[in-house]
Amino acid sequence: MSMSDEELGTLIRRHATRHSPPEGLAERIGRAVRAEAVVAPASAPVRRRSGVWQGLAWFGTGAATAWGLALMLLVTPIPPADALAEGVTANHVRSLMASHLADVASSDHHTVKPWFAGKLDFSPPVIDLAPEGFPLAGGRLDYLDGRTVAAMVYRSGPHVINLFVWPAQDAKPQPTVLSARQGYQLVHWAQGGMQAWAVSDLNAAELQNFAALLRERTAPK
């Protein structure tokens, strides 16, 4: 059974007249209410604000670190030789995956060399190394160092050798340099105004032998 507001007020007043509250109770209740209103609401937001600012501080530190690393990557130049090595390796792998080793497939250098005429602004040396165990398999056009280059394909047993040749920026001869990328051996050098990069899954000694034979056969008279 519900009680109206008037009846509830009457009941409270009746009990209030029978039982007097302890002395000072009203004052203590008032002080407690005022303290709760002033201290508690003020302290809770402080804790929340502290947590928010701490989170923002951590976020700011992480963001600054990420930006710093990104800027370091942007401003740190990749050495030209490393960039070329990556490009040479990628083109070699691409030629194997696409089964597009040669635009002109021939073991005759008299067929391969004239094929490049009119397709390039230079005449690449095409050397027959079949007697030395590196038969010519053909040639194609490729793209490296921001330009079209000649790619000659040689074989050594089941192994494929891609030889990329294009004019060197510096006419000075450069010694043979061996490196490795993604499990492939690379050799590059410059001679006779041309730079050359050879790449294969041959072992380093065999690829260096291939490069030495080419250098010997293309050395200026």
C-alpha positions, -999 to 999 in steps of 0.1 A, spaced: 0 0 0 15 33 -11 18 63 12 12 99 0 38 126 6 15 143 32 11 110 51 49 104 50 57 139 63 33 134 92 49 101 101 84 116 101 73 145 122 56 122 147 88 100 151 109 131 153 90 144 183 93 110 201 130 105 195 153 135 198 186 132 177 219 132 196 234 166 203 256 179 174 244 153 149 231 178 125 263 198 126 284 166 119 262 156 90 265 191 75 303 191 78 305 156 62 282 167 33 302 198 27 335 179 27 322 153 3 310 181 -20 343 199 -20 370 172 -17 356 142 -34 345 158 -67 377 178 -69 400 148 -63 383 124 -88 388 147 -118 424 153 -108 431 116 -109 413 113 -143 431 143 -157 464 129 -144 457 96 -163 447 115 -194 478 136 -194 500 106 -187 484 88 -217 489 118 -239 526 120 -228 532 84 -237 514 89 -270 535 119 -278 567 101 -270 558 71 -292 546 94 -321 578 114 -318 599 83 -319 580 69 -350 584 102 -368 621 103 -359 626 69 -374 607 77 -405 627 109 -410 659 89 -406 649 65 -433 639 93 -456 671 113 -452 695 84 -452 705 78 -488 709 43 -502 744 38 -516 742 37 -555 760 3 -556 735 -12 -532 705 2 -551 719 -12 -583 726 -46 -567 690 -48 -556 677 -39 -591 700 -63 -608 689 -91 -585 652 -83 -589 655 -82 -627 673 -116 -627 646 -132 -605 619 -116 -627 634 -130 -659 635 -165 -643 599 -163 -630 584 -149 -662 603 -174 -684 614 -144 -704 651 -148 -706 656 -137 -741 639 -115 -768 663 -131 -792 672 -167 -784 704 -177 -800 738 -191 -792 754 -172 -821 768 -139 -811 766 -128 -847 729 -130 -844 725 -115 -809 748 -85 -814 730 -72 -845 696 -76 -828 705 -48 -804 713 -24 -832 687 4 -834 672 -6 -800 699 10 -779 720 41 -781 752 21 -776 766 -12 -790 771 -38 -762 799 -63 -765 785 -98 -771 811 -124 -765 810 -161 -773 823 -180 -743 810 -215 -752 846 -230 -755 852 -218 -719 820 -235 -706 796 -205 -707 775 -207 -739 755 -177 -750 717 -183 -749 704 -150 -762 697 -114 -754 670 -90 -744 663 -54 -734 660 -46 -697 657 -15 -675 683 -5 -648 697 27 -634 670 48 -650 676 36 -685 673 8 -710 702 -17 -709 714 -48 -727 709 -81 -710 729 -111 -724 720 -145 -712 746 -172 -706 744 -207 -692 767 -229 -671 751 -263 -670 717 -258 -655 726 -223 -641 715 -191 -658 738 -160 -658 723 -126 -666 748 -101 -678 736 -65 -678 757 -39 -698 753 -2 -703 776 29 -707 795 39 -676 792 74 -662 829 74 -655 853 63 -682 878 50 -657 880 12 -654 868 -2 -621 880 -34 -605 857 -65 -602 836 -64 -571 818 -95 -557 787 -93 -536 756 -114 -527 719 -107 -526 690 -131 -517 711 -162 -523 725 -150 -556 761 -140 -564 768 -107 -582 799 -94 -599 803 -59 -613 830 -39 -630 836 -12 -655 859 -13 -686 861 2 -720 835 29 -712 809 2 -702 798 -11 -668 787 -47 -664 768 -66 -638 767 -104 -638 743 -123 -615 736 -160 -611 732 -188 -585 766 -201 -595 791 -202 -567 813 -171 -563 845 -187 -578 827 -197 -610 810 -164 -614 843 -145 -609 859 -168 -635 831 -158 -659 837 -121 -652 875 -125 -657 870 -142 -691 847 -114 -702 871 -87 -690 900 -104 -708 880 -107 -741 867 -71 -740 898 -54 -728 908 -24 -750 935 -33 -775 
